Amino acid sequence: MDERTPKRSATILLFSVVSLMIGGAVGYFGTRPRGIPPITISTPVPTLTPSPTATPSPIRVYVSGAVQAPGVYELAQGCIVDDAIQVAGGAATAADLERINLAQELQDQQHVHVPEEGEAAPPPVVTGGTEASTESAELININTASAEELEALPRVGPSTAEKIVAYREGNGPFERIEDIQNVSGIGPATFEGMREMIRVE
C-alpha cells in the first residue's frame, strides 16, 4: 500500500474538522441576534376638556300698544326693546317711537308698551321684570289690567288671566294683592313670584 495514502486521509480529515469548526463558528456568531433597542411607550399628556357652559334661558316679554301683533314673546337674553317690537310684527303706523328708548336692554317678564302718537299720559314703555322698580306706576293693577296685560305676570297664561278677570267681575275688585290667591290656579308659589309686580290701587 502507498504510505502517502494514510497521510492524505489524515490531512483530509483534519481539513474537514477545521472546516466544520470554522463553519460552526461563523454560523454561531453570524446568526446571533444583535441587541434590540428597548421599545419606549409614551403616554400622551391628557388635554383639558373645557367645562360645559349652560345655555342662557330665553326671556318672556309682553308687547302691547301700537304694534302689529301684541302678545307674549320669547327672546334671547341681551335683546333690546327694538327686538321686542320687531318680533311683534313691527311698529304700527300710529306708533310714537320718539318716546321709546329702542336700545334699552330687556329682562325676563317685562311689559313693553308702544304708545300711539297723541296718546295722553301713556304708561311707561318698559315695566316689570326681575330687576324692575317697585314704584306703583310700574306695577300691574290686577283690578284694571286686561287679560293680555295679566299674562305678563310669571306663571300666568291665557287661561289663568281669564280666570282673574272673571273672578273680579263676579266678586268685585281685589282689596289686597294677597286676594289674588282666591283665583283658581294661583297658589302661594305663584303669588310669591308675582307679588312684587302687582298692585290693587
C-alpha positions in Angstrom: 0.0 0.0 0.0 1.2 3.5 -0.7 2.5 5.2 2.5 1.1 8.5 1.4 -2.5 7.3 1.5 -2.8 7.4 5.3 -1.2 10.8 5.4 -3.5 12.1 2.7 -6.5 10.7 4.6 -5.4 12.3 7.8 -4.9 15.6 6.1 -8.3 15.5 4.5 -9.8 14.6 7.9 -8.0 17.5 9.5 -9.2 20.0 6.9 -12.7 18.6 7.3 -12.7 19.1 11.1 -11.2 22.6 10.8 -13.8 23.5 8.2 -16.6 22.2 10.4 -15.2 24.3 13.3 -14.9 27.4 11.2 -18.4 26.9 9.7 -19.9 26.4 13.1 -18.2 29.5 14.5 -19.4 31.6 11.6 -22.9 30.2 11.9 -23.0 30.8 15.6 -21.6 34.3 15.6 -23.1 35.3 12.3 -26.7 34.4 13.1 -26.6 35.6 16.7 -29.2 38.4 17.0 -27.8 41.8 17.7 -29.0 43.8 20.7 -32.6 45.1 20.1 -33.2 48.6 21.4 -35.9 48.8 24.1 -39.3 49.8 23.0 -40.4 53.1 24.6 -44.1 53.7 25.0 -45.0 57.3 25.6 -48.4 58.2 27.0 -49.7 61.5 25.6 -50.4 64.2 28.0 -54.2 64.4 28.5 -55.8 67.6 27.3 -58.1 69.5 29.5 -61.7 69.3 28.3 -63.5 72.7 28.7 -66.3 72.7 31.2 -69.7 72.8 29.5 -71.4 76.2 29.8 -75.1 76.5 30.5 -77.2 77.8 27.6 -78.9 81.0 28.7 -82.7 80.7 29.2 -84.9 82.8 26.9 -86.8 85.7 28.4 -90.5 86.3 28.1 -91.7 89.8 27.2 -95.3 91.1 26.8 -95.5 93.6 23.9 -98.6 95.8 23.7 -99.8 99.1 22.2 -99.1 100.3 18.7 -97.6 97.1 17.2 -98.9 94.8 14.5 -99.3 91.7 16.7 -99.4 92.3 20.5 -98.7 89.3 22.7 -96.1 87.5 24.9 -92.9 86.5 23.1 -89.8 84.7 23.9 -86.5 86.4 23.2 -82.8 85.7 23.7 -81.1 87.3 26.7 -79.5 90.6 25.7 -82.3 91.6 23.4 -83.4 95.2 23.4 -86.8 97.0 23.1 -86.4 97.3 19.3 -86.1 93.4 19.1 -89.3 93.0 21.0 -91.2 95.4 18.7 -89.8 93.6 15.6 -90.9 90.2 16.9 -94.4 91.6 17.5 -94.7 92.4 13.8 -93.1 95.8 13.9 -94.5 99.2 14.9 -97.9 100.2 13.8 -98.4 103.3 11.6 -99.6 105.3 14.6 -96.7 104.3 16.9 -94.9 107.2 18.5 -91.3 105.8 18.5 -89.8 109.1 19.7 -91.0 108.3 23.2 -89.2 105.0 23.3 -85.6 104.1 24.0 -85.2 101.4 21.4 -81.8 100.4 22.7 -82.9 99.6 26.2 -82.0 96.0 27.2 -84.8 93.8 28.3 -85.2 91.5 31.2 -87.5 88.5 31.8 -91.2 89.1 32.5 -91.2 92.7 31.3 -94.0 94.6 29.7 -93.2 96.7 26.7 -95.9 99.2 25.7 -95.6 101.1 22.4 -97.6 104.4 22.7 -99.5 105.9 19.9 -99.0 109.4 18.6 -101.1 111.8 20.6 -101.7 109.2 23.3 -102.3 111.2 26.6 -100.3 110.0 29.6 -99.3 106.6 28.2 -97.9 104.1 30.7 -94.1 103.7 31.0 -92.7 102.0 27.9 -91.0 99.2 29.9 -92.3 97.9 33.2 -91.9 94.8 35.4 -89.1 92.3 35.1 -86.8 90.7 37.6 -85.0 93.9 38.4 -87.8 96.4 37.9 -88.6 99.2 40.2 -91.5 98.6 42.6 -93.0 102.1 42.2 -96.7 101.9 41.9 -96.7 103.4 38.4 -94.7 100.5 37.1 -96.8 97.7 38.8 -99.7 95.9 37.1 -103.0 96.8 38.7 -104.8 93.5 39.0 -108.2 95.3 39.3 -107.9 97.1 35.9 -105.4 95.1 33.8 -106.7 93.4 30.8 -106.2 89.6 30.3 -103.3 90.3 27.9 -101.6 92.5 30.4 -102.1 89.9 33.2 -100.3 87.4 31.0 -97.1 89.4 31.6 -97.1 88.1 35.2 -94.9 85.0 35.9 -96.7 81.6 35.5 -99.9 83.3 34.3 -101.1 82.1 30.9 -104.2 83.0 28.9 -106.4 80.6 30.9 -105.3 81.9 34.3 -105.5 85.5 33.1 -109.2 85.0 32.1 -109.9 83.4 35.5 -108.5 86.6 37.2 -110.7 88.8 35.1 -113.8 86.6 35.6 -113.2 86.5 39.4 -113.1 90.3 39.8 -116.1 90.7 37.6 -118.1 88.2 39.7 -116.7 89.1 43.2 -115.7 92.8 42.8 -112.2 94.3 42.8 -109.4 92.8 44.9 -108.9 94.5 48.2 -105.4 93.3 48.7 -102.9 91.8 46.4 -103.0 88.6 48.5 -106.6 88.1 47.5 -105.5 87.0 44.0 -104.8 83.7 45.6 -108.6 83.2 45.7 -108.5 82.7 42.0 -108.3 79.0 40.9 -104.9 78.0 39.8 -103.0 80.7 41.8 -101.3 79.2 44.8 -98.7 80.6 47.3 -95.8 79.8 45.0 -97.3 81.6 42.0 -98.3 84.5 44.2 -94.7 84.9 45.6 -93.4 85.1 42.0 -95.7 88.0 41.2 -96.2 89.9 44.4 -93.5 92.5 43.6 -95.1 93.2 40.2 -98.8 93.8 41.1 -100.9 96.4 42.9 -104.6 97.0 43.7 -104.7 100.8 44.0 
